[in-house]
Amino acid sequence: MWEFYNSSFLSGVSATGQQSLYPPPPDFYRLYRDDADGNAERPLPPVPPQPVEETYQMFGEMHTIEPGIPALQAQSLFHTMANGSIDIKQELLHMNKELLFSFQELLSVLIDQPSSSSKRIADIGALLRQMHHLLNMLRPHQACATLAQTLQSELHHRQEAVTDLQKQVAAAQRCLEGCTIEFKDEG
C-alpha cells in the first residue's frame, strides 16, 4: 500500500518534502514586467488586437456591430397586430412548428435530391434568425421579471428577519420583566 502512495501521489513533491499547492504559471507570464520604471530587459507584453470597428466575418457571413437588438435583414416572418404589438409566444410556437416542418422537408430533399438542399437550409437559417430576434425582444421583460422576483425574495427574507428579531426582543423583554419582579420581591 505504501509503495503506491509513495510512487503515485508524491511524484510532485519537492526535495524538501513539500508538495506545491498550485501548478507553476504558464510560460507566457515571462512576457510581462515586474518593475514599474520600465527598465527591464524583457520586452513589453504583446499588444492586444484592435477592436472590431464596423463589420466582421463569422461563419462565412458578414456582421455589423450595432447597439441594441439588430434589425432583421430578411422579410419578417411573424405577424404584427393592428396596434403594432407582437404576440411573441404565439409567434414562437408557430415558428417552431414551421421549423420542424422545414427540417422534415430538408431531410426528404436530402434523400431524394441532395444537390438541391441549399434553399431549404437557407429557409431554416432564416427561421432560426427570426426566432432569435423574437427571443431578444423578450430580454428586457425577462430582466424586469428577474429583478422583481429577486426583490420579492429579498423582501420576504427581510420580513422573516424582522419577525425573528421582534420575537427575540419580546423574549428579552419578558426575561427582563421577570428579573425586575424577582428583585422587587427580594428587596
N, C-alpha and C positions, 0 to 999 in steps of 0.2 A: 504494500500500500504506500509506504513512504517513498519508494522508488518512483512511482507515478507522480506523486506530489512534488518531489524534487525535480524531476525531469521536465514535466509539462508546465507546471504552474510557476515555478521560479526561474523560467528561462529569461524573463525580462528583469531580473534582479541585478543591481549593480554590484561592483566589487565590495562595497561596504555592507552589502546585505539588505539594502533598502530597494523596494520596488517603486518606480515612478508612478505617480498618481495619474498624470496625463501623458499622452504621447508627445513626442517632440513636435514643434511647429513645422509647418511646411517650409520648403526651401525658399519660397519667394519672399519670406519675411526679411531676407537679407537685402532686398531692394530698397527698403525704407531706412531712413537715417534715424539715429538715436539722438544726435546732437541738435541743439536749437540754432546754432550760429551758421550752419550750412557749410562748414569747412571739412566735411568728411570726404574721404577718398572714394566712397561709394557714389554711384550716380543717383540722380533723382529717381523716384518711382516712375513707372510708366504713366504716361498721360492718359486719362480716361477718354473713351471715344466721344466724339462730338454728338450732342443730342440731335435727334431727327427733327428737321425743321417743318417740312410740309408734307412730303409724301415718302412712303417706304414700300418695299415689296415684301409680301409674306405669302407663302404657299402659292406663288405664281401670280398673285393679284396685287394691284397697286392700291394702297390705302392712304387716306389723308388723315392728318391729325386735326380734329375739331373738338372743341369743348362741348360737353353735354352729350345728349343722345344723337348719334349720327342720323342724318336723313336717309330715307330709303332710296336706293338707286333705281330699283325696278318699280314697275307698276304695283301699287298697293293691292294685296290680295284680300285684305279684310274690309269689312263694310263699316262705314260710319253712319251714325244715326242723324236725324234731321237737325238736332241741336249741335252736332259736331263731336259728340262723345262716342266712345267705342266700348262695347261690352266685351272686355278682354277675355273673360272666362269662356264665353260662348265662341268667340273667335279662335281661341287656342284649342278648344275641343274640336271645332270644325277643321282647323288646320292639321291637327293630329290625325284625324280620320283621313284627311286628304293625303297626308304624308304616308300613312300606311298603304293607301291605295296606290300612290305613286311608286312606292317601294315594290309592291307586288307587280305592278306593270314593268318596272325595271327588271325584276327577276325573269318575267316571262319574255321580255325583249332580249335579255342576255342569253336565254336558252335558244330562242329562235334565230335572232339576228344580232350577234354580239357587236358588230361594227356600227350599228345604229343606236347605240345606247347613250350617246353624248347628250341628246336632247332631254332624255329622262333624268340624267344626272344633273343637268342644269336646272330642271324643274324642282328637283329635290333640294338643291342648294338654295334656290330662291325661296322655297317654303321654309327652310331652316332659318334663313336670314330674316324672313318676316316674323317667325315665331320669336326669334332672338330680340327683334325690335320691340315686339309687344311685351316681352318679359322685362326689357329695360325700361319700358314706360311704367311698370309697376314698382320700380326701385324706390321712388320717393314715398309711395304708400307703405311699402314694406318697412322702410326706415322709420316712418312715423308710428306704425303699429308696434315695431320692436321697442321704440323709445317709450311709448305709452305702457307697454307691458312691463318694461324694466322699472318705470316709475311706480306703477301699481304694486309690483313686488317689493320695492324699497319702502313704499308707504306702509304696506302690510307688516313688514319686518319692524319698522319703527313703531307702529302701533302696538305690536306684541311686546317690544322692549319697554314702551311706556307703561303698558298694563303690568308687566312683571315688576317694573320699578315701583309702581303705585302699590302693588301687593307687598313688596319689601318694606316700603315706607310705613304702610298700615301695620305690618307685623312689628316693626321697630317702635312705633308709637304705642302699641298695646304693651310691649315689653317695658317701655319707659313708664307708662301709667301704672303697671303692676309694681314696678320698683318704687315709685313715689308713694303708692298706697302702703307698701311694706315699711318704708321709712317713717310714714306718719303714724303707723300702728306701733312701731318700736319707740318712737320719740315722744 
